[in-house]
């Protein structure tokens, strides 16, 4: 069994829980996920099966899109609805739509974020949530992320009440904390806030429409139709630049040969996919660290032993 299975992750499960459950359903051990989704978060979680586990990182590194809800009026320890209340401040004014739109606009493009204490980022080899559980505060690394677009999914002209909630859609780079984004939206409006709901609607090229539930996957296994819904590993690499090669070069690629960087990809600054004329991916290359103008394979995905 080989391919990508876009899973609809339900609330209440970690990404690892999902992998554990799928190993049992699919009766195979070679199953991996493509980046952690918090237990409360639902939505698109591409699962890599068999040889496709080799390309998991390229799905993880691709862009993501989410639909979430910000609640303004109180903040929590985890920055989402599962945490304990840290600060509460009733919203004592009506917030006009235009003000929220300006705040969202100010958060588009490259921004800096500090990961929440309850996150999997490592500091001195220890994950932040492990420090947080022991009540230890540590200095967290600030990092740059890119917000491609952020829009308000609410048609109200005025927002009022002790607590205010509104939905938004964001398209962003890997490593973006939507929880932290929700907190920042609140801060810019002058109030403590948290992310009250979140669904990932896209990961790389996979969308909600592509996703299957655990029940659907179980039924497909029982009827022997599971292979019909698995996406080829090529689908995980469709966002990367391609170098189409002939049969002679293909044989060299299968044996891990170093190649000249093709002229049209000299400024790609990232992984390059080598594929046959039929669209079968053979390997992923990167610029050679010590030989200018040449590239070396970082992963050979198919060879004559397959």
C-alpha positions as CSV (number, residue, x, y, z in Angstrom):
1,X,0.0,0.0,0.0
2,X,1.5,3.4,-1.1
3,X,0.1,6.9,-1.3
4,X,-1.4,9.9,0.5
5,X,-4.7,9.6,2.3
6,X,-6.3,13.0,3.2
7,X,-7.9,12.4,6.6
8,X,-10.6,14.5,8.2
9,X,-9.1,14.8,11.7
10,X,-11.9,14.9,14.3
11,X,-11.7,16.9,17.5
12,X,-10.2,15.3,20.6
13,X,-7.4,13.3,18.9
14,X,-3.8,14.2,18.5
15,X,-2.1,13.6,15.1
16,X,-0.3,10.7,16.6
17,X,-3.6,9.2,17.8
18,X,-4.8,9.4,14.2
19,X,-1.7,7.5,12.9
20,X,-2.1,4.8,15.6
21,X,-5.7,4.3,14.7
22,X,-5.0,4.2,11.0
23,X,-2.2,1.6,11.4
24,X,-4.9,-0.7,12.9
25,X,-7.5,0.1,10.2
26,X,-5.1,-0.2,7.3
27,X,-3.2,-3.2,8.8
28,X,0.2,-1.6,8.0
29,X,2.9,0.0,10.2
30,X,4.3,2.4,7.6
31,X,2.0,5.3,8.3
32,X,3.0,8.9,9.1
33,X,1.3,12.3,9.5
34,X,2.4,15.6,8.0
35,X,2.6,18.0,10.8
36,X,0.9,18.2,14.2
37,X,-2.6,19.5,14.6
38,X,-3.7,20.3,18.2
39,X,-6.4,17.9,19.6
40,X,-9.1,20.6,19.5
41,X,-8.4,21.3,15.8
42,X,-10.4,19.5,13.1
43,X,-9.8,19.3,9.3
44,X,-7.2,18.3,6.7
45,X,-4.5,16.0,7.9
46,X,-2.7,14.3,5.0
47,X,-1.5,10.8,6.0
48,X,1.4,9.2,4.2
49,X,1.4,5.5,3.7
50,X,4.2,3.2,2.6
51,X,6.9,4.8,0.4
52,X,4.9,8.1,0.5
53,X,6.2,8.6,4.1
54,X,9.4,9.7,2.4
55,X,7.7,12.9,1.1
56,X,5.8,13.8,4.3
57,X,8.1,16.7,5.0
58,X,7.3,18.4,1.6
59,X,3.6,18.4,2.5
60,X,4.5,19.8,6.0
61,X,6.6,22.5,4.4
62,X,3.9,23.6,2.0
63,X,1.3,26.3,2.7
64,X,-1.8,25.8,4.9
65,X,-5.2,27.4,5.1
66,X,-7.6,27.6,8.1
67,X,-11.0,28.8,9.2
68,X,-11.0,29.9,12.8
69,X,-12.9,31.8,15.4
70,X,-11.5,34.5,17.7
71,X,-13.2,35.2,21.0
72,X,-12.4,38.6,22.5
73,X,-13.0,39.1,26.2
74,X,-10.6,36.6,27.9
75,X,-7.3,34.9,27.3
76,X,-6.3,31.4,28.2
77,X,-3.1,29.5,29.2
78,X,-3.1,27.6,25.9
79,X,-4.4,30.4,23.7
80,X,-7.3,28.2,22.7
81,X,-10.6,27.1,24.3
82,X,-9.1,24.2,26.2
83,X,-6.9,26.3,28.5
84,X,-7.6,28.0,31.9
85,X,-8.6,31.6,31.9
86,X,-5.6,34.0,32.4
87,X,-7.1,37.4,32.0
88,X,-10.7,38.6,31.6
89,X,-11.8,42.0,30.4
90,X,-15.4,42.7,29.3
91,X,-15.7,44.4,25.9
92,X,-17.1,47.8,27.0
93,X,-17.5,49.3,23.5
94,X,-19.0,48.5,20.1
95,X,-16.2,47.6,17.7
96,X,-16.9,48.7,14.1
97,X,-16.2,46.3,11.2
98,X,-13.7,48.7,9.7
99,X,-11.5,48.5,12.8
100,X,-11.4,44.7,12.6
101,X,-10.6,44.7,8.9
102,X,-7.7,47.1,9.6
103,X,-6.3,44.8,12.2
104,X,-6.5,41.8,9.9
105,X,-4.9,43.8,7.1
106,X,-2.0,44.8,9.5
107,X,-1.3,41.1,10.1
108,X,-0.9,40.1,6.4
109,X,2.5,39.6,4.9
110,X,5.6,38.7,7.0
111,X,5.0,38.9,10.7
112,X,6.9,37.8,13.8
113,X,5.4,35.3,16.3
114,X,6.4,33.9,19.6
115,X,5.2,30.3,20.0
116,X,2.8,29.7,22.8
117,X,4.1,27.9,26.0
118,X,1.8,25.0,25.2
119,X,3.4,24.1,21.9
120,X,5.8,21.5,20.5
121,X,8.6,23.9,19.8
122,X,11.9,22.8,21.5
123,X,14.0,25.0,23.7
124,X,17.3,23.4,24.9
125,X,16.0,20.1,23.7
126,X,12.8,20.1,25.7
127,X,9.3,20.8,24.2
128,X,7.7,24.0,25.5
129,X,4.6,22.2,26.6
130,X,6.7,20.1,29.0
131,X,8.0,23.3,30.6
132,X,4.5,24.7,30.7
133,X,3.1,21.6,32.5
134,X,5.7,22.1,35.2
135,X,4.9,25.8,35.5
136,X,8.3,26.8,34.2
137,X,8.5,29.9,32.0
138,X,11.4,29.9,29.5
139,X,12.4,32.4,26.9
140,X,10.8,31.5,23.6
141,X,12.4,32.0,20.2
142,X,10.6,34.6,18.0
143,X,10.2,33.5,14.4
144,X,9.1,35.0,11.1
145,X,6.0,33.6,9.4
146,X,4.1,34.6,6.3
147,X,0.4,35.4,6.2
148,X,-0.6,35.1,2.5
149,X,-4.2,36.3,3.1
150,X,-6.5,36.9,6.1
151,X,-10.2,37.7,5.7
152,X,-13.2,38.3,8.0
153,X,-16.0,35.7,7.6
154,X,-18.7,37.7,9.3
155,X,-21.0,40.3,7.7
156,X,-21.8,42.4,10.8
157,X,-21.1,46.1,10.6
158,X,-20.8,46.5,14.4
159,X,-19.6,43.9,17.0
160,X,-20.9,44.3,20.6
161,X,-21.4,42.4,23.8
162,X,-19.3,41.4,26.9
163,X,-17.5,38.9,24.7
164,X,-17.3,39.1,21.0
165,X,-16.6,36.2,18.6
166,X,-16.1,36.3,14.9
167,X,-14.8,33.9,12.2
168,X,-11.9,34.4,9.9
169,X,-10.0,32.6,7.1
170,X,-6.2,32.6,6.8
171,X,-3.8,31.2,4.3
172,X,-0.2,31.0,5.7
173,X,3.2,29.5,5.7
174,X,4.2,26.5,7.7
175,X,5.0,27.2,11.4
176,X,2.2,29.8,11.8
177,X,0.4,29.6,15.1
178,X,-3.2,30.5,14.5
179,X,-3.8,30.5,18.3
180,X,-1.2,33.2,18.6
181,X,-2.7,35.1,15.6
182,X,-6.1,35.1,17.5
183,X,-4.4,36.5,20.6
184,X,-2.6,39.2,18.5
185,X,-6.0,40.2,16.9
186,X,-7.4,40.7,20.4
187,X,-4.4,42.7,21.6
188,X,-4.6,45.0,18.6
189,X,-8.3,45.6,19.4
190,X,-7.3,46.3,23.1
191,X,-8.6,43.1,24.7
192,X,-7.5,39.6,25.9
193,X,-8.5,37.0,23.4
194,X,-8.1,33.4,22.4
195,X,-8.9,31.1,19.5
196,X,-12.2,29.4,20.2
197,X,-12.5,27.1,17.2
198,X,-10.2,26.0,14.3
199,X,-10.5,23.9,11.2
200,X,-7.7,23.3,8.7
201,X,-9.3,23.6,5.3
202,X,-6.2,23.0,3.2
203,X,-2.7,21.5,3.5
204,X,-0.5,21.7,0.4
205,X,-2.9,20.7,-2.4
206,X,-5.3,18.7,-0.2
207,X,-8.6,20.3,0.8
208,X,-11.6,19.4,3.0
209,X,-13.4,18.1,-0.1
210,X,-10.6,15.5,-0.5
211,X,-10.8,14.2,3.1
212,X,-12.2,10.9,4.4
213,X,-13.4,10.1,7.9
214,X,-12.2,7.1,9.9
215,X,-15.6,5.4,9.2
216,X,-15.3,5.9,5.4
217,X,-11.7,4.6,5.5
218,X,-12.8,1.5,7.5
219,X,-15.6,0.8,4.9
220,X,-13.2,1.1,2.0
221,X,-10.8,-1.4,3.7
222,X,-13.6,-3.8,4.2
223,X,-14.7,-3.6,0.5
224,X,-11.2,-3.8,-0.8
225,X,-11.5,-0.3,-2.4
226,X,-9.0,1.6,-0.3
227,X,-6.3,1.8,-3.0
228,X,-8.8,3.6,-5.3
229,X,-8.8,6.6,-3.0
230,X,-5.1,6.8,-2.2
231,X,-3.4,9.8,-3.9
232,X,-0.1,9.1,-5.6
233,X,3.0,10.4,-3.8
234,X,3.5,12.7,-6.8
235,X,0.5,14.7,-5.6
236,X,2.5,15.6,-2.5
237,X,5.1,17.3,-4.7
238,X,2.9,19.1,-7.2
239,X,3.8,22.5,-5.7
240,X,7.6,22.0,-6.3
241,X,9.5,22.9,-9.5
242,X,9.8,20.0,-12.0
243,X,12.7,18.7,-14.2
244,X,11.4,16.3,-16.8
245,X,14.1,13.8,-17.8
246,X,14.6,11.3,-20.6
247,X,15.2,7.5,-20.1
248,X,19.0,7.8,-20.2
249,X,19.1,10.5,-17.4
250,X,16.4,8.5,-15.5
251,X,18.8,5.5,-15.1
252,X,21.4,7.8,-13.7
253,X,18.9,9.4,-11.3
254,X,17.8,6.0,-10.0
255,X,21.5,5.4,-9.1
256,X,21.8,8.7,-7.3
257,X,23.8,10.6,-9.9
258,X,24.8,14.3,-9.5
259,X,23.3,16.4,-12.3
260,X,23.7,19.9,-13.7
261,X,21.0,22.3,-12.5
262,X,18.8,22.9,-15.5
263,X,18.9,26.5,-16.8
264,X,15.2,27.2,-16.1
265,X,15.5,26.1,-12.4
266,X,18.8,27.9,-11.5
267,X,16.9,30.4,-9.3
268,X,14.5,28.0,-7.7
269,X,16.3,28.0,-4.3
270,X,14.7,24.8,-3.0
271,X,14.0,21.2,-3.8
272,X,13.7,20.2,-7.5
273,X,11.6,17.2,-8.5
274,X,13.0,14.9,-11.3
275,X,10.2,13.1,-13.1
276,X,9.8,11.0,-16.3
277,X,7.8,12.2,-19.3
278,X,4.9,10.2,-17.9
279,X,4.9,12.2,-14.7
280,X,6.4,9.6,-12.4
281,X,8.7,11.2,-9.8
282,X,12.1,9.4,-9.4
283,X,14.0,11.6,-7.0
284,X,14.1,15.0,-5.2
285,X,17.3,17.0,-5.8
286,X,18.8,20.0,-4.1
287,X,21.7,22.4,-5.0
288,X,25.1,20.7,-4.3
289,X,26.7,22.4,-1.2
290,X,30.2,22.2,-2.6
291,X,29.8,22.2,-6.4
292,X,28.3,25.3,-8.0
293,X,25.9,24.7,-10.8
294,X,25.3,21.1,-9.8
295,X,22.6,19.3,-7.8
296,X,22.6,16.1,-5.8
297,X,19.7,13.8,-4.8
298,X,18.3,14.2,-1.3
299,X,15.8,11.4,-1.8
300,X,15.7,8.7,-4.4
301,X,12.0,7.7,-4.4
302,X,12.1,5.0,-7.1
303,X,14.8,2.7,-8.4
304,X,15.1,-0.5,-10.3
305,X,14.8,-2.5,-7.1
306,X,11.1,-1.3,-6.6
